Amino acid sequence: MSNNEKTSIVSGFYKLPIKDRIEFVKKFSDLNEEETQLFTSCLDMDIADRMIENVLGTFELPLGIAVNFLINGKNYLIPMTIEESSVVAAASNAAKIARIKGGFKTESTDPLMIGQIQLLHIDDVADAAQKIINKKKEILNLANEQDKVLLKFGGGAKDLEVRILDSPLGKMIVTHLIVDVRDAMGANAVNTMCEALAPMLEEITGGKVRLKILSNLADKRIVKATAIFDKEKLGGEKVIDAFLESYNLAAIDPYRAATHNKGIMNGIDSLIIATGNDFRAIEAGAHAYAARSGQYSSLSKYYKNENGDLVGELELPMAIGIIGGAGNIHPKAKLCKKILGIKTAKELAEVVVSLGLAQNFAAVYALSTVGIQKGHMSLHAKNIAVMAGASGNLIDKVANQMIKEGKIKLDRAEEILKEIKWFFLQYLQVPAHNNNKLLLAGPYLLF
Ligand code: NAD
């Protein structure tokens, strides 16, 4: 299917059996049989054993699909790997609302990463800093000799910035190497360059190099997503005012901003993980960026436009790749990139930030209106029922009874389970999970 012919809008996707959901994604993303099988397979032990040390096994998380996304006019199904209930549903719902006014629009800088080289034990730091600047061309040339492949794709070391910092140990120089990493996340590429430059910088300045590593505050690799959320669909002006009141607390208060930004990362991390990217790098960069004014604040911004619609914007560093790292090794990460149909790291980064905005909008909208517990509770109740020992049909029975009573607690789940089991054994003399005999289950039919 070409992108013009396909749409990511699906209503009732969550009601379909898993095999039908897979069939839909298979058609949308032109997956072959082998790729389709991957959904239900585990990571090969040999691959796992090469990825980290001391491997014992693999650890599975659910992989879901967020639907309805329209980003820069293109339809996307977005794979999300996450353990928390309601996140995928909330993103899909937000995307559906954003579609009314044209979906998400994005803009991004070039993929520039920063490598830091720390120089100490220098008497005249101003003079040393100037010497580094004077040798910029030679320094960039040596950096670029380290990665001919990157150069071939139009990337490579592009610039230098020299900073003088005061520390309790005295003044130090930190040289920033600015590297265009094209479709890579770039950590290995930048670290290799920084290490190669260390002897040259020591020779130029007479100082001693200590650290030589990239910065995760990738503030030269910024992506911004914007969406307009329709006033009528949201429930009118009063709802938007309530939304803006909620948002404003995140703008001024770090205690709220931390939770607000956590909601953004629910979306972002789940796609970062699904594509085999480094979610710790993204988290570190996001939170450092959120504190760039000196006070930790919201990564997103909301306001009303001239029509009274709600406008949402999300801007943050996005150091991710489609080449290199675990994303090139993990079969499911490759599958997820195929589902997305992305062609460049820039495109992936723009999808990630759009998803983060959708997630954030959904959370603040729910918090400003019905609260988030309602949406959370159905799946949460099922998890509690499983924790209490329920299996098969009993999971839904126990969960529904807890929802009905408004008491979603482990001790109540255990009591309900005990009551059901007692009833079955006492009156019917059958095991409680027996599907057919459940029809005879007297009062528990009312659940
Ligand atoms: P990588 O070294 O595996 O691959 C990048 C390389 O691929 C480039 O240097 C280039 O030589 C080559 N390449 C081929 N085609 C390319 C293209 N179109 N665009 C760009 N490069 C192309 O990966 P990486 O991105 O340098 O490093 C990512 C890994 O580093 C991640 O696994 C991350 O977890 C890890 N890491 C992170 C940190 C940190 O965040 N602080 C530190 C160390 C390592």
Residues whose N, C-alpha, C, O or C-beta is under 5 A from the ligand:
A	BS01	NAD	D147 V149 L150 F153 V181 R182 D183 A184 M185 G186 A187 N188 A189 D278 A281 G321 I323 G324 G325 A326
